[in-house]
Amino acid sequence: MRTPRELEIVLNGPVGPQRIRDDTIVIDSDGWYRTLTHSATYSAANEILFSNLDKKDPDAHIDAIFAEYRQHGLPLSWCVYPWTQPADLGKRLLARGATGSNIRAYLAETSLPLKVVDGVDVERVNPSLTEGLEAFMSILSSGYALPADEEAFRRSRYRQLIAEPNPVMHLFIARYDGAIVGCAAMIVKEDSAHLTSSSVLPAFQGRGVFQSLQATILATLRDMGIALATGHANDKSAFWVERFGFKLIYSYTIYEVECTSLIG
């Protein structure tokens, strides 16, 4: 059973400065939260997190949204939750050429007794040293196949965010027997943190690297006096997150459409 406060914290977990480019337009009104980024070829930079479609003619409204992104040649991702209206929005997006990915949204108390596994060492990226950020980006890009413009943006934006006097973003890298094989990040909010950007090289998965990264982040948050952490995981990561003791708050689907597939 989730509480309204838990739902609010987890829903807003992905919202943050790490996602916003200089040219990103944020539409945050009337039940909508979406971004439009002219410089981005990555769908997550052109994302509808919350939507409020016209109840009388949702199809016309969907087509208008699609046309807005299409005229700029941009991809689009659209988050659809169990309570999203119309109830068959996912089917309507699929009919327009979208593909869906299942996501599970979690909440965890930072007091979870996760441990760093023997043979794994985790360190926070020092903002004054280029090597740590480059290692982080190398692991992240290998796991997510980021397009060049998205990788360049994240490298610049992450460098900025981790170097602030009271940084809202912290990056971590993990070593296994001395080799850098994993990465993860956290975004610090008012009374919680959002865990994101986790990746482990395939050859080192199942060796406690992911657990050690999460354990270190939770310990860091405890030291900061932050009691709650959120995370949104795909099916592969969700298996481990649930084993670690994170609480499932809800599941949803992200529908992605490439600009060449948009119809209206």
Helices and strands as residue ranges (DSSP letters): H 4-11, G 17-19, E 24-29, E 32-37, G 43-45, E 47-50, H 58-70, E 76-80, H 89-94, E 99-109, E 120-124, H 130-144, H 148-162, E 169-176, E 179-188, E 193-200, G 202-204, H 209-223, E 228-234, H 235-244, E 247-257, G 259-261
